[in-house]
């Protein structure tokens, strides 16, 4: 992946640009020390001056009122807040009319941010105060008082906490009085910018010590960059939390959420004081010290599946390569590509207006249908259908473009769903609740109604990541999940009267994946890569579970590796430095699964005799007992004594 940068020959502003903000996916506003507010239209490449501020007002920060998700356009949605050096913040309409100016701080107001619902505004200033305002600009509370200027502020994902800078410290303060405040030393220099993402709950910080860092919401360090030549002046998360951008003097970086860098560009910009991502996450804009506004598109994203490699070469063009015969196909789209997914012999691409479904057998005639909203934030695929998530809801479509269902539950926020918190199989959709992290909602895929008697799945601890198995009968559908203690648990999706217990499969598991061809589960434990060849063994005969595992040392993957995919018998793992590693596991357990699912017991026994492995016999024993084939079970148990 890299950034494709566009920069005008002559800057539109006479002085440094202090802040930029996207109004729509194609429209950007920029403010500068020359007191101008300029609107950029990217479709027509036109710029127009919206308003000239009074000469004593120097703008510092700008933030658009959030586009309320799923609610029809409100009148307020077309305003932004502008903070300035005279101690005020201004609510300004899209057309440039100053609706209201509010005296907020002594000295400059250094940052202002709306919360996700648009019900409150937080401002911070040189006087070290953090203040919360209503959306009409009435003071609600002074949250905190620092001895030093507060340079940057961000809301927590649930809009109930505020993160702000205090010199070299970062502080997270909940809005409730008397709640515990979290504070830690984050940098060796003054911290200039912070950002907190609502999807992955991670925090970015940038400082005068020339480093940028990634933290979790408990203040634990996840990544620290090498020192750059100049202070890092801006950081910003992409909306879906997969990428972030870093700005410094003549420098723009694109990074993965784990911290390693995809691309480093050196545009002639001076310092980049402010970075903002467009709503669909395809491009960024930066406010530059030399009066320029820099635009950058994310291109050259890659998707791989079996023999196919798909690359986004331009905003509207994809290249498909079959690595077996080197055949190359070009796919052209009418609008720019926002999200794509390649799996189960289909490529699903969403643009700003439409969804395209390609079969890997035929790249020439995709199936096309229109989207309700253009900002698809997630595409998940199963063998028979795929799931689209956008700001308004969750939609399930078959590969021939039929709309199947749209599951809903109370308090659903689709903007924070990601691949770890939603899972899809041929008959079930599972979604982790955000309000109560111990709960998983289960839906029938075909109707979108809650499964069974409508009871959800609840666990004693908070759940981090969920995954449904892909094969087998609906009644045997299992869901595996990792909880806060890093325990891997498994349980049945269908519950008949009696409460089926949740059973622990392993401990210290960081990441997991089901195979797409049979119900084999793999996971990365502390120092081991583990494959559960037949996870259902826990329901049949727990004593032989250790015999059905395959383990190998995983120290070569360094810390924090992540399983990207598990296709056939190939597992792909991404290391913390961004490199990909492929592991092949034995093909025999998958063949065994296939024999057993079609009740070919003699073939299964023959296969085990041929392979002569304890694990195979143990799997066969458990499978035979589960399917009540006692003769085979007898042979298999005899083989493992």
Secondary structure by P-SEA (a helix, b strand, c coil): ccccccccccccccccccccccccccbbbbbccccbbbbbbccccbbbbcccccccccccccccccccccccccccccbbbbbccccbbbbccccccccccccccccccccccccccccbbbbbcccbbbbbbcccccccccccccccccccccccccccbbbbbcccbbbbbbcccccbbbbbbcccccccbbbbbcccbbbbbbccccccccccccccccccccccccccccccccccccbbbbbcccbbbbbccccccccccccccccccbbbbcccccbbbbbbcccbbbbbbbcbbbbbcccbbbbbccccbbbbbcccccbbbbbbbccccccccccccbbbbbcccbbbbbbcccccbbbbbbbcccccccccccccbbbbbcccbbbbbcccccccbbbbcccccccccccccccccccbbbbbbcccccbbbbbcccccccccccbbbbccccccbbbbbcccccccbbbbbcccccbbbbbbcccccccccccccccccccccccccccbbbbbccccccccccccccccccccccccbbbbbccccccccccccccccbbbbbcccbbbbbbbccaaaaaaaaaaaacaaaaaaaaaaaaccaaaaaaaaaaaaaacaaaaaaaaaaaac
